[in-house]
Amino acid sequence: MLSERHVRLFRNGRNQALRIPKEFELEGNEAIIHKDGNRLIIEPVKKTGLIALLASWEPLAENFPEINDPQIEAEEIF
């Protein structure tokens, strides 16, 4: 796999753009771009599911108080 390739910049309305060659395509349809000196760094946005997010959280060390939540008695309304 190539590690670099010459590309041309062009204008798309008021934005400067470039076509990303197939061998450098990113997954998904969103990316984050930032500048490091004269370099532009483009990184794909990694979307994770809810299960992955919950697995990444540390468990709470806090004890929650018991809540008195009695069952509601059914009423005859008709």
N, CA, C and O atoms as a CHARMM CRD file, in Angstrom:
* protein
*
  312
    1    1 MET  N      0.84700  -1.18600   0.00000 PROA 1      0.00000
    2    1 MET  CA     0.00000   0.00000   0.00000 PROA 1      0.00000
    3    1 MET  C      0.88300   1.23500   0.00000 PROA 1      0.00000
    4    1 MET  O      1.89800   1.28700   0.69400 PROA 1      0.00000
    5    2 LEU  N      0.48500   2.23500  -0.78800 PROA 2      0.00000
    6    2 LEU  CA     1.24100   3.47800  -0.86600 PROA 2      0.00000
    7    2 LEU  C      1.07400   4.29300   0.41100 PROA 2      0.00000
    8    2 LEU  O      0.00800   4.28000   1.02500 PROA 2      0.00000
    9    3 SER  N      2.13700   5.00700   0.81200 PROA 3      0.00000
   10    3 SER  CA     2.02900   5.83700   2.00100 PROA 3      0.00000
   11    3 SER  C      1.83700   7.30900   1.64100 PROA 3      0.00000
   12    3 SER  O      1.51600   8.12400   2.50600 PROA 3      0.00000
   13    4 GLU  N      2.03400   7.65200   0.36000 PROA 4      0.00000
   14    4 GLU  CA     1.77700   9.01900  -0.06200 PROA 4      0.00000
   15    4 GLU  C      1.42800   9.03100  -1.55000 PROA 4      0.00000
   16    4 GLU  O      1.77200   8.11600  -2.29900 PROA 4      0.00000
   17    5 ARG  N      0.73400  10.09800  -1.95400 PROA 5      0.00000
   18    5 ARG  CA     0.34500  10.24100  -3.34800 PROA 5      0.00000
   19    5 ARG  C      0.12000  11.70700  -3.62800 PROA 5      0.00000
   20    5 ARG  O     -0.41700  12.42200  -2.78200 PROA 5      0.00000
   21    6 HSD  N      0.51900  12.17000  -4.79500 PROA 6      0.00000
   22    6 HSD  CA     0.33800  13.56800  -5.19700 PROA 6      0.00000
   23    6 HSD  C     -1.11300  13.77100  -5.60700 PROA 6      0.00000
   24    6 HSD  O     -1.63600  13.00400  -6.41500 PROA 6      0.00000
   25    7 VAL  N     -1.77600  14.79800  -5.06000 PROA 7      0.00000
   26    7 VAL  CA    -3.16000  15.12400  -5.41300 PROA 7      0.00000
   27    7 VAL  C     -3.23900  16.61000  -5.73200 PROA 7      0.00000
   28    7 VAL  O     -2.37800  17.38900  -5.32400 PROA 7      0.00000
   29    8 ARG  N     -4.26100  16.99000  -6.45300 PROA 8      0.00000
   30    8 ARG  CA    -4.48700  18.40200  -6.78100 PROA 8      0.00000
   31    8 ARG  C     -5.60700  18.96100  -5.91300 PROA 8      0.00000
   32    8 ARG  O     -6.58600  18.28300  -5.60300 PROA 8      0.00000
   33    9 LEU  N     -5.42900  20.20900  -5.53700 PROA 9      0.00000
   34    9 LEU  CA    -6.45400  20.92700  -4.79000 PROA 9      0.00000
   35    9 LEU  C     -7.34300  21.66800  -5.77700 PROA 9      0.00000
   36    9 LEU  O     -6.88800  22.06600  -6.84900 PROA 9      0.00000
   37   10 PHE  N     -8.61900  21.85500  -5.41700 PROA 10     0.00000
   38   10 PHE  CA    -9.53700  22.59300  -6.27500 PROA 10     0.00000
   39   10 PHE  C    -10.52000  23.34400  -5.40200 PROA 10     0.00000
   40   10 PHE  O    -10.57100  23.13900  -4.19000 PROA 10     0.00000
   41   11 ARG  N    -11.29700  24.21000  -6.02000 PROA 11     0.00000
   42   11 ARG  CA   -12.30500  24.98900  -5.31600 PROA 11     0.00000
   43   11 ARG  C    -13.66400  24.34700  -5.50400 PROA 11     0.00000
   44   11 ARG  O    -14.01800  23.92700  -6.60500 PROA 11     0.00000
   45   12 ASN  N    -14.42700  24.27400  -4.41800 PROA 12     0.00000
   46   12 ASN  CA   -15.80700  23.81000  -4.43600 PROA 12     0.00000
   47   12 ASN  C    -16.60600  24.90500  -3.75200 PROA 12     0.00000
   48   12 ASN  O    -16.75800  24.90400  -2.53000 PROA 12     0.00000
   49   13 GLY  N    -17.11700  25.84200  -4.54500 PROA 13     0.00000
   50   13 GLY  CA   -17.75700  27.01800  -3.95400 PROA 13     0.00000
   51   13 GLY  C    -16.70300  27.86900  -3.26900 PROA 13     0.00000
   52   13 GLY  O    -15.71700  28.26600  -3.88900 PROA 13     0.00000
   53   14 ARG  N    -16.91000  28.14700  -1.99300 PROA 14     0.00000
   54   14 ARG  CA   -15.94000  28.94900  -1.23700 PROA 14     0.00000
   55   14 ARG  C    -14.93900  28.08600  -0.48000 PROA 14     0.00000
   56   14 ARG  O    -14.08900  28.61100   0.23900 PROA 14     0.00000
   57   15 ASN  N    -15.03200  26.75300  -0.63600 PROA 15     0.00000
   58   15 ASN  CA   -14.13800  25.83600   0.08100 PROA 15     0.00000
   59   15 ASN  C    -13.04500  25.30500  -0.81700 PROA 15     0.00000
   60   15 ASN  O    -13.25400  25.08500  -2.01000 PROA 15     0.00000
   61   16 GLN  N    -11.88300  25.10100  -0.23600 PROA 16     0.00000
   62   16 GLN  CA   -10.82400  24.38900  -0.93400 PROA 16     0.00000
   63   16 GLN  C    -11.03500  22.90400  -0.67500 PROA 16     0.00000
   64   16 GLN  O    -11.36600  22.51500   0.44500 PROA 16     0.00000
   65   17 ALA  N    -10.84900  22.07500  -1.68500 PROA 17     0.00000
   66   17 ALA  CA   -11.13500  20.65000  -1.54700 PROA 17     0.00000
   67   17 ALA  C    -10.06900  19.82800  -2.25300 PROA 17     0.00000
   68   17 ALA  O     -9.25200  20.35900  -3.00500 PROA 17     0.00000
   69   18 LEU  N    -10.09000  18.53900  -2.00300 PROA 18     0.00000
   70   18 LEU  CA    -9.24500  17.59300  -2.70700 PROA 18     0.00000
   71   18 LEU  C     -9.99700  16.28200  -2.82300 PROA 18     0.00000
   72   18 LEU  O    -10.86000  15.97800  -2.00100 PROA 18     0.00000
   73   19 ARG  N     -9.67000  15.51000  -3.84200 PROA 19     0.00000
   74   19 ARG  CA   -10.26600  14.18700  -3.98200 PROA 19     0.00000
   75   19 ARG  C     -9.34300  13.20400  -3.28000 PROA 19     0.00000
   76   19 ARG  O     -8.13300  13.19200  -3.50600 PROA 19     0.00000
   77   20 ILE  N     -9.93100  12.39000  -2.43500 PROA 20     0.00000
   78   20 ILE  CA    -9.14100  11.39300  -1.71100 PROA 20     0.00000
   79   20 ILE  C     -9.06600  10.13900  -2.57800 PROA 20     0.00000
   80   20 ILE  O    -10.10100   9.55300  -2.89600 PROA 20     0.00000
   81   21 PRO  N     -7.85100   9.71300  -2.96900 PROA 21     0.00000
   82   21 PRO  CA    -7.72400   8.50400  -3.78600 PROA 21     0.00000
   83   21 PRO  C     -8.29000   7.28500  -3.06000 PROA 21     0.00000
   84   21 PRO  O     -8.31400   7.23800  -1.83000 PROA 21     0.00000
   85   22 LYS  N     -8.74200   6.30700  -3.83100 PROA 22     0.00000
   86   22 LYS  CA    -9.40100   5.12300  -3.30000 PROA 22     0.00000
   87   22 LYS  C     -8.57000   4.43900  -2.21000 PROA 22     0.00000
   88   22 LYS  O     -9.12700   3.98700  -1.21000 PROA 22     0.00000
   89   23 GLU  N     -7.25200   4.35800  -2.38700 PROA 23     0.00000
   90   23 GLU  CA    -6.42800   3.65900  -1.39900 PROA 23     0.00000
   91   23 GLU  C     -6.30800   4.40500  -0.06400 PROA 23     0.00000
   92   23 GLU  O     -5.79500   3.85200   0.90900 PROA 23     0.00000
   93   24 PHE  N     -6.78100   5.66200  -0.01500 PROA 24     0.00000
   94   24 PHE  CA    -6.75000   6.43600   1.22400 PROA 24     0.00000
   95   24 PHE  C     -8.14800   6.71300   1.77300 PROA 24     0.00000
   96   24 PHE  O     -8.28800   7.48500   2.72200 PROA 24     0.00000
   97   25 GLU  N     -9.18600   6.10100   1.20000 PROA 25     0.00000
   98   25 GLU  CA   -10.55700   6.36600   1.64200 PROA 25     0.00000
   99   25 GLU  C    -10.72600   6.07200   3.13300 PROA 25     0.00000
  100   25 GLU  O    -10.13400   5.13700   3.67200 PROA 25     0.00000
  101   26 LEU  N    -11.54600   6.89500   3.77900 PROA 26     0.00000
  102   26 LEU  CA   -11.86300   6.73200   5.19500 PROA 26     0.00000
  103   26 LEU  C    -13.21300   6.03500   5.31600 PROA 26     0.00000
  104   26 LEU  O    -14.06800   6.16700   4.44000 PROA 26     0.00000
  105   27 GLU  N    -13.39800   5.29700   6.39900 PROA 27     0.00000
  106   27 GLU  CA   -14.69200   4.67100   6.65900 PROA 27     0.00000
  107   27 GLU  C    -15.68800   5.72100   7.12300 PROA 27     0.00000
  108   27 GLU  O    -15.30200   6.73900   7.69900 PROA 27     0.00000
  109   28 GLY  N    -16.95400   5.47700   6.87400 PROA 28     0.00000
  110   28 GLY  CA   -18.00800   6.36300   7.34200 PROA 28     0.00000
  111   28 GLY  C    -18.19200   7.56800   6.44400 PROA 28     0.00000
  112   28 GLY  O    -17.66400   7.61700   5.33200 PROA 28     0.00000
  113   29 ASN  N    -18.94700   8.54400   6.93600 PROA 29     0.00000
  114   29 ASN  CA   -19.20100   9.74700   6.14500 PROA 29     0.00000
  115   29 ASN  C    -18.88200  11.02800   6.90900 PROA 29     0.00000
  116   29 ASN  O    -19.32600  12.10900   6.52000 PROA 29     0.00000
  117   30 GLU  N    -18.11500  10.91600   7.99100 PROA 30     0.00000
  118   30 GLU  CA   -17.68300  12.08400   8.75500 PROA 30     0.00000
  119   30 GLU  C    -16.20900  11.94800   9.09900 PROA 30     0.00000
  120   30 GLU  O    -15.69400  10.84200   9.26200 PROA 30     0.00000
  121   31 ALA  N    -15.53900  13.09000   9.20700 PROA 31     0.00000
  122   31 ALA  CA   -14.12600  13.09400   9.58500 PROA 31     0.00000
  123   31 ALA  C    -13.85000  14.33200  10.42100 PROA 31     0.00000
  124   31 ALA  O    -14.61700  15.29500  10.41800 PROA 31     0.00000
  125   32 ILE  N    -12.74000  14.28000  11.13200 PROA 32     0.00000
  126   32 ILE  CA   -12.25700  15.42000  11.91000 PROA 32     0.00000
  127   32 ILE  C    -10.96500  15.86500  11.24200 PROA 32     0.00000
  128   32 ILE  O    -10.10400  15.04000  10.93400 PROA 32     0.00000
  129   33 ILE  N    -10.82900  17.17200  11.01700 PROA 33     0.00000
  130   33 ILE  CA    -9.61500  17.69600  10.39700 PROA 33     0.00000
  131   33 ILE  C     -8.99400  18.70900  11.34700 PROA 33     0.00000
  132   33 ILE  O     -9.69600  19.53200  11.93500 PROA 33     0.00000
  133   34 HSD  N     -7.67300  18.64600  11.49400 PROA 34     0.00000
  134   34 HSD  CA    -6.97500  19.65000  12.29200 PROA 34     0.00000
  135   34 HSD  C     -5.61100  19.91400  11.68500 PROA 34     0.00000
  136   34 HSD  O     -5.08900  19.10500  10.91800 PROA 34     0.00000
  137   35 LYS  N     -5.05500  21.03400  12.03100 PROA 35     0.00000
  138   35 LYS  CA    -3.79800  21.47400  11.46500 PROA 35     0.00000
  139   35 LYS  C     -2.67500  21.27500  12.48100 PROA 35     0.00000
  140   35 LYS  O     -2.82600  21.59800  13.65900 PROA 35     0.00000
  141   36 ASP  N     -1.55200  20.74100  12.01300 PROA 36     0.00000
  142   36 ASP  CA    -0.35500  20.55300  12.83200 PROA 36     0.00000
  143   36 ASP  C      0.79600  21.17800  12.05300 PROA 36     0.00000
  144   36 ASP  O      1.41300  20.52500  11.21100 PROA 36     0.00000
  145   37 GLY  N      1.08200  22.45800  12.34100 PROA 37     0.00000
  146   37 GLY  CA     2.07600  23.18300  11.54100 PROA 37     0.00000
  147   37 GLY  C      1.53700  23.37700  10.13800 PROA 37     0.00000
  148   37 GLY  O      0.46000  23.94700   9.96200 PROA 37     0.00000
  149   38 ASN  N      2.28200  22.90200   9.11800 PROA 38     0.00000
  150   38 ASN  CA     1.82700  22.98800   7.73000 PROA 38     0.00000
  151   38 ASN  C      1.06700  21.75100   7.28900 PROA 38     0.00000
  152   38 ASN  O      0.66500  21.65700   6.12900 PROA 38     0.00000
  153   39 ARG  N      0.86100  20.80600   8.18500 PROA 39     0.00000
  154   39 ARG  CA     0.19000  19.56200   7.82800 PROA 39     0.00000
  155   39 ARG  C     -1.28300  19.61300   8.20600 PROA 39     0.00000
  156   39 ARG  O     -1.65500  20.20500   9.22000 PROA 39     0.00000
  157   40 LEU  N     -2.11700  18.98700   7.38000 PROA 40     0.00000
  158   40 LEU  CA    -3.52700  18.78600   7.71100 PROA 40     0.00000
  159   40 LEU  C     -3.69400  17.32400   8.07100 PROA 40     0.00000
  160   40 LEU  O     -3.27900  16.44300   7.31800 PROA 40     0.00000
  161   41 ILE  N     -4.29400  17.06700   9.20300 PROA 41     0.00000
  162   41 ILE  CA    -4.52600  15.70400   9.66500 PROA 41     0.00000
  163   41 ILE  C     -6.03400  15.44100   9.54700 PROA 41     0.00000
  164   41 ILE  O     -6.84400  16.18200  10.10300 PROA 41     0.00000
  165   42 ILE  N     -6.39700  14.38700   8.82400 PROA 42     0.00000
  166   42 ILE  CA    -7.80100  14.01800   8.64200 PROA 42     0.00000
  167   42 ILE  C     -8.00100  12.65000   9.27400 PROA 42     0.00000
  168   42 ILE  O     -7.33700  11.68100   8.90400 PROA 42     0.00000
  169   43 GLU  N     -8.91700  12.57600  10.22600 PROA 43     0.00000
  170   43 GLU  CA    -9.18500  11.32200  10.92800 PROA 43     0.00000
  171   43 GLU  C    -10.66500  10.99000  10.84500 PROA 43     0.00000
  172   43 GLU  O    -11.50600  11.87700  10.98300 PROA 43     0.00000
  173   44 PRO  N    -10.99500   9.71700  10.61900 PROA 44     0.00000
  174   44 PRO  CA   -12.41700   9.35600  10.58500 PROA 44     0.00000
  175   44 PRO  C    -13.03200   9.48300  11.97200 PROA 44     0.00000
  176   44 PRO  O    -12.36600   9.26500  12.98400 PROA 44     0.00000
  177   45 VAL  N    -14.31200   9.83900  12.00300 PROA 45     0.00000
  178   45 VAL  CA   -15.04600   9.88400  13.26400 PROA 45     0.00000
  179   45 VAL  C    -15.45000   8.45000  13.57600 PROA 45     0.00000
  180   45 VAL  O    -16.16300   7.81100  12.80200 PROA 45     0.00000
  181   46 LYS  N    -14.99600   7.95900  14.69900 PROA 46     0.00000
  182   46 LYS  CA   -15.33100   6.59600  15.09200 PROA 46     0.00000
  183   46 LYS  C    -16.60400   6.62500  15.91600 PROA 46     0.00000
  184   46 LYS  O    -16.61700   7.09300  17.05400 PROA 46     0.00000
  185   47 LYS  N    -17.66000   6.12500  15.33100 PROA 47     0.00000
  186   47 LYS  CA   -18.92300   6.06400  16.05100 PROA 47     0.00000
  187   47 LYS  C    -19.00800   4.70900  16.73300 PROA 47     0.00000
  188   47 LYS  O    -18.86500   3.66200  16.10300 PROA 47     0.00000
  189   48 THR  N    -19.23900   4.75800  18.01200 PROA 48     0.00000
  190   48 THR  CA   -19.38000   3.51000  18.74900 PROA 48     0.00000
  191   48 THR  C    -20.81700   3.37900  19.21700 PROA 48     0.00000
  192   48 THR  O    -21.51300   4.37600  19.41000 PROA 48     0.00000
  193   49 GLY  N    -21.24400   2.17300  19.39500 PROA 49     0.00000
  194   49 GLY  CA   -22.59300   1.92100  19.86100 PROA 49     0.00000
  195   49 GLY  C    -22.72100   2.16400  21.35200 PROA 49     0.00000
  196   49 GLY  O    -21.73500   2.40300  22.04900 PROA 49     0.00000
  197   50 LEU  N    -23.93400   2.10100  21.82000 PROA 50     0.00000
  198   50 LEU  CA   -24.22400   2.32900  23.23400 PROA 50     0.00000
  199   50 LEU  C    -23.53300   1.30200  24.11700 PROA 50     0.00000
  200   50 LEU  O    -23.04400   1.64600  25.19300 PROA 50     0.00000
  201   51 ILE  N    -23.48400   0.05800  23.68600 PROA 51     0.00000
  202   51 ILE  CA   -22.85600  -0.99200  24.49900 PROA 51     0.00000
  203   51 ILE  C    -21.37100  -0.69500  24.69100 PROA 51     0.00000
  204   51 ILE  O    -20.84500  -0.86100  25.79200 PROA 51     0.00000
  205   52 ALA  N    -20.69100  -0.25500  23.62900 PROA 52     0.00000
  206   52 ALA  CA   -19.26600   0.08700  23.75000 PROA 52     0.00000
  207   52 ALA  C    -19.06500   1.28400  24.67300 PROA 52     0.00000
  208   52 ALA  O    -18.11400   1.31800  25.45300 PROA 52     0.00000
  209   53 LEU  N    -19.95900   2.26300  24.58200 PROA 53     0.00000
  210   53 LEU  CA   -19.86700   3.43100  25.45000 PROA 53     0.00000
  211   53 LEU  C    -20.05100   3.03700  26.91300 PROA 53     0.00000
  212   53 LEU  O    -19.26600   3.44500  27.76900 PROA 53     0.00000
  213   54 LEU  N    -21.08000   2.25000  27.20100 PROA 54     0.00000
  214   54 LEU  CA   -21.32600   1.82800  28.58300 PROA 54     0.00000
  215   54 LEU  C    -20.18600   0.97200  29.11600 PROA 54     0.00000
  216   54 LEU  O    -19.84200   1.06900  30.29400 PROA 54     0.00000
  217   55 ALA  N    -19.59900   0.14000  28.27400 PROA 55     0.00000
  218   55 ALA  CA   -18.47800  -0.70300  28.70400 PROA 55     0.00000
  219   55 ALA  C    -17.24600   0.13600  29.04300 PROA 55     0.00000
  220   55 ALA  O    -16.40900  -0.29200  29.83800 PROA 55     0.00000
  221   56 SER  N    -17.12900   1.32100  28.45100 PROA 56     0.00000
  222   56 SER  CA   -15.96000   2.16100  28.71100 PROA 56     0.00000
  223   56 SER  C    -16.07200   2.94700  30.01400 PROA 56     0.00000
  224   56 SER  O    -15.07100   3.48000  30.49300 PROA 56     0.00000
  225   57 TRP  N    -17.26100   3.03000  30.59500 PROA 57     0.00000
  226   57 TRP  CA   -17.46100   3.77800  31.83600 PROA 57     0.00000
  227   57 TRP  C    -17.05500   2.94500  33.03100 PROA 57     0.00000
  228   57 TRP  O    -17.24800   1.72900  33.05200 PROA 57     0.00000
  229   58 GLU  N    -16.49300   3.60700  34.02500 PROA 58     0.00000
  230   58 GLU  CA   -16.15000   2.96400  35.29000 PROA 58     0.00000
  231   58 GLU  C    -17.41800   2.83700  36.13800 PROA 58     0.00000
  232   58 GLU  O    -18.26900   3.72500  36.10000 PROA 58     0.00000
  233   59 PRO  N    -17.55800   1.75600  36.90000 PROA 59     0.00000
  234   59 PRO  CA   -18.73900   1.63900  37.76900 PROA 59     0.00000
  235   59 PRO  C    -18.71200   2.70500  38.87000 PROA 59     0.00000
  236   59 PRO  O    -17.64500   3.12400  39.31800 PROA 59     0.00000
  237   60 LEU  N    -19.89200   3.13000  39.29100 PROA 60     0.00000
  238   60 LEU  CA   -19.99100   4.11000  40.36900 PROA 60     0.00000
  239   60 LEU  C    -19.70400   3.44200  41.70700 PROA 60     0.00000
  240   60 LEU  O    -20.15800   2.32800  41.96500 PROA 60     0.00000
  241   61 ALA  N    -18.95300   4.12500  42.54600 PROA 61     0.00000
  242   61 ALA  CA   -18.64300   3.60700  43.87400 PROA 61     0.00000
  243   61 ALA  C    -19.64900   4.12300  44.90100 PROA 61     0.00000
  244   61 ALA  O    -19.48700   3.89200  46.09900 PROA 61     0.00000
  245   62 GLU  N    -20.65600   4.80000  44.44800 PROA 62     0.00000
  246   62 GLU  CA   -21.63500   5.41500  45.32600 PROA 62     0.00000
  247   62 GLU  C    -22.79300   4.44900  45.59100 PROA 62     0.00000
  248   62 GLU  O    -23.28400   3.79000  44.67400 PROA 62     0.00000
  249   63 ASN  N    -23.22000   4.37500  46.84900 PROA 63     0.00000
  250   63 ASN  CA   -24.39000   3.57200  47.19700 PROA 63     0.00000
  251   63 ASN  C    -25.61800   4.47000  47.17700 PROA 63     0.00000
  252   63 ASN  O    -25.64500   5.51500  47.82500 PROA 63     0.00000
  253   64 PHE  N    -26.61800   4.06100  46.43900 PROA 64     0.00000
  254   64 PHE  CA   -27.84000   4.84400  46.34100 PROA 64     0.00000
  255   64 PHE  C    -28.81400   4.39500  47.42700 PROA 64     0.00000
  256   64 PHE  O    -28.86000   3.21400  47.77300 PROA 64     0.00000
  257   65 PRO  N    -29.59700   5.33800  47.96800 PROA 65     0.00000
  258   65 PRO  CA   -30.54900   4.97200  49.02500 PROA 65     0.00000
  259   65 PRO  C    -31.70600   4.15000  48.46000 PROA 65     0.00000
  260   65 PRO  O    -32.04600   4.26000  47.28200 PROA 65     0.00000
  261   66 GLU  N    -32.29700   3.33300  49.31300 PROA 66     0.00000
  262   66 GLU  CA   -33.48200   2.57300  48.92500 PROA 66     0.00000
  263   66 GLU  C    -34.64000   3.54700  48.77200 PROA 66     0.00000
  264   66 GLU  O    -34.76400   4.49500  49.54700 PROA 66     0.00000
  265   67 ILE  N    -35.47400   3.31900  47.79100 PROA 67     0.00000
  266   67 ILE  CA   -36.63300   4.18200  47.55200 PROA 67     0.00000
  267   67 ILE  C    -37.88600   3.36600  47.81800 PROA 67     0.00000
  268   67 ILE  O    -38.06900   2.28100  47.26600 PROA 67     0.00000
  269   68 ASN  N    -38.74800   3.91000  48.67700 PROA 68     0.00000
  270   68 ASN  CA   -40.01300   3.25400  48.97600 PROA 68     0.00000
  271   68 ASN  C    -40.94800   3.50900  47.80100 PROA 68     0.00000
  272   68 ASN  O    -41.42400   4.62900  47.61300 PROA 68     0.00000
  273   69 ASP  N    -41.20900   2.48500  47.02000 PROA 69     0.00000
  274   69 ASP  CA   -42.02000   2.60800  45.81900 PROA 69     0.00000
  275   69 ASP  C    -43.08100   1.51000  45.82300 PROA 69     0.00000
  276   69 ASP  O    -42.94600   0.50900  45.12000 PROA 69     0.00000
  277   70 PRO  N    -44.15400   1.70300  46.63200 PROA 70     0.00000
  278   70 PRO  CA   -45.16600   0.65300  46.74300 PROA 70     0.00000
  279   70 PRO  C    -45.94900   0.49300  45.44200 PROA 70     0.00000
  280   70 PRO  O    -46.06900   1.43000  44.65100 PROA 70     0.00000
  281   71 GLN  N    -46.48100  -0.71600  45.23700 PROA 71     0.00000
  282   71 GLN  CA   -47.30000  -0.96000  44.06000 PROA 71     0.00000
  283   71 GLN  C    -48.59800  -0.18200  44.16300 PROA 71     0.00000
  284   71 GLN  O    -49.12800   0.00800  45.25800 PROA 71     0.00000
  285   72 ILE  N    -49.10000   0.26000  43.04700 PROA 72     0.00000
  286   72 ILE  CA   -50.36500   1.00800  43.00000 PROA 72     0.00000
  287   72 ILE  C    -51.50900   0.00700  42.87400 PROA 72     0.00000
  288   72 ILE  O    -51.46500  -0.91700  42.06200 PROA 72     0.00000
  289   73 GLU  N    -52.53200   0.21600  43.69900 PROA 73     0.00000
  290   73 GLU  CA   -53.69800  -0.63000  43.64200 PROA 73     0.00000
  291   73 GLU  C    -54.54200  -0.27700  42.42100 PROA 73     0.00000
  292   73 GLU  O    -54.76000   0.90100  42.13900 PROA 73     0.00000
  293   74 ALA  N    -55.01300  -1.27900  41.70300 PROA 74     0.00000
  294   74 ALA  CA   -55.86000  -1.06000  40.53600 PROA 74     0.00000
  295   74 ALA  C    -57.21700  -0.52900  40.98900 PROA 74     0.00000
  296   74 ALA  O    -57.75400  -1.00300  41.99000 PROA 74     0.00000
  297   75 GLU  N    -57.77800   0.43500  40.28100 PROA 75     0.00000
  298   75 GLU  CA   -59.08400   1.00300  40.58300 PROA 75     0.00000
  299   75 GLU  C    -60.07900   0.59600  39.51600 PROA 75     0.00000
  300   75 GLU  O    -59.73300   0.46600  38.34200 PROA 75     0.00000
  301   76 GLU  N    -61.31200   0.39900  39.93300 PROA 76     0.00000
  302   76 GLU  CA   -62.39900   0.12300  39.00600 PROA 76     0.00000
  303   76 GLU  C    -62.93200   1.49100  38.57200 PROA 76     0.00000
  304   76 GLU  O    -63.53600   2.19200  39.38400 PROA 76     0.00000
  305   77 ILE  N    -62.72300   1.88900  37.30700 PROA 77     0.00000
  306   77 ILE  CA   -63.18200   3.21600  36.89400 PROA 77     0.00000
  307   77 ILE  C    -64.40300   3.17500  35.98600 PROA 77     0.00000
  308   77 ILE  O    -64.97500   4.22400  35.69000 PROA 77     0.00000
  309   78 PHE  N    -64.82600   1.97600  35.53000 PROA 78     0.00000
  310   78 PHE  CA   -66.03300   1.87400  34.70900 PROA 78     0.00000
  311   78 PHE  C    -66.98500   0.89400  35.33100 PROA 78     0.00000
  312   78 PHE  O    -68.06900   0.66100  34.79600 PROA 78     0.00000
